Amino acid sequence: MTGSQGTNHAQPDHNARSRPVPSRPKRIVVGITGATGAVYAIRILSILRQLGVETHLVISKWALATLKYETSVAEAEIRALASRSYTAKDLSAPIASGSFQHDGMMIVPCSMKTLAAVRSGYCDDLIARAADVTLKEDRRLLLAVRETPLSAIHLENLLFLRRANAIIFPPVPAFYHRPKSIDDIIDQSVGRMLDQMGIFTDSFERWEGFQRS
């Protein structure tokens, strides 16, 4: 029997082209651990706020302790720089799930404890869990590791995560731009970190070759 009876053909949706394409703001997750260098994260949050980038912030327990020694900026002021803020214990936060889309995560600074947790997949807090999700979803993960000298264990963890496609970014200062203040040094490192996340800023001097005097 060659008739078309019983055949259900989908009809074309002529209104499909006129429907708006769903969109979302650019999002960056920022984790601050207890290693020295929280000033980098504060500057990152400030710049991203100025650029209109949505930020999701997690501050570890030991980061809160270190902040009191390294900066006069209050915890509430730092959290206010972010679009949303979570406690490190809140494993029910949106960033703990791969279904929550974002454009990358930065752990600045990244302690060796957090580095080891991310390398082993030991998600004992929200920073480690969010980093684990970032890697499994094949998104950008930047680790601004802060330790010196580095032991063989540290180096093995770093190499393992680099091979897993994480960006290893120790905040090593540059001096070709002849920094006149600590802020100049911070801005140069932060600008290069944001470069790695696909975010451009002109807040620091870029290398343009040797200049004739």
Steps between C-alpha positions, in 0.01 A plus 500: 500500500656824387279770653613766748256393767646482850800717410555796733713767338627785720391833367765772461491773761492819296535714813826336613719762332323785673546359848776665706808287563546440876800683641672545833757743639868416503574323829821435689533301822763629744637299791723652768702259717723555801827545310656844492388728217132581557568848358508343154147363543368831631639678194354236267155538654523878471598489132236242410237712674607801292479290183150377586607137536287290736714354779437216745729517803607240757732590788651215701519495879875557500472771237285696743778470758774602254303799376524663843880502473537600137239766436288756677202419276219342702346166407165666431664743256667215312178301474320813381730511196354169378163443338442203731696369796501164677655341806757228443273246671204560266527199270141562389602824325431527123872492413522149651304365202607459140156613386587851619682652205791737538804609300772384733629495854796673662646389834699802611708438700507121493645324804684169476216340701244608242734398219523149647122482549433599138764257369349207693134596448452529876211745508496581871391861448331714236824629348632149432158382378453796265850441361424131452182591310690754289748234388239233429295746295816592306495865602796723580650456845779736607705425810708790633717276716693665783783304655878505495712298483299225335536139615488198270142440620399855404661467159335165430160643593558801275609286205202267546254790491674666207458176308132512603487837319511728804689829460786523751567867568734588786471879544861569403557877466646657186729801511537604135230763559698640793227482764486800731273342762364171628178582314693504171635152574156370596335649190754337267448152647122540516484623142692197378274268702192655340663455158500127568125515565435679172432835669691803375593793720731793432579555867869417455783570259552225242831408342549667160865423438816685597445873495767736372589769749 
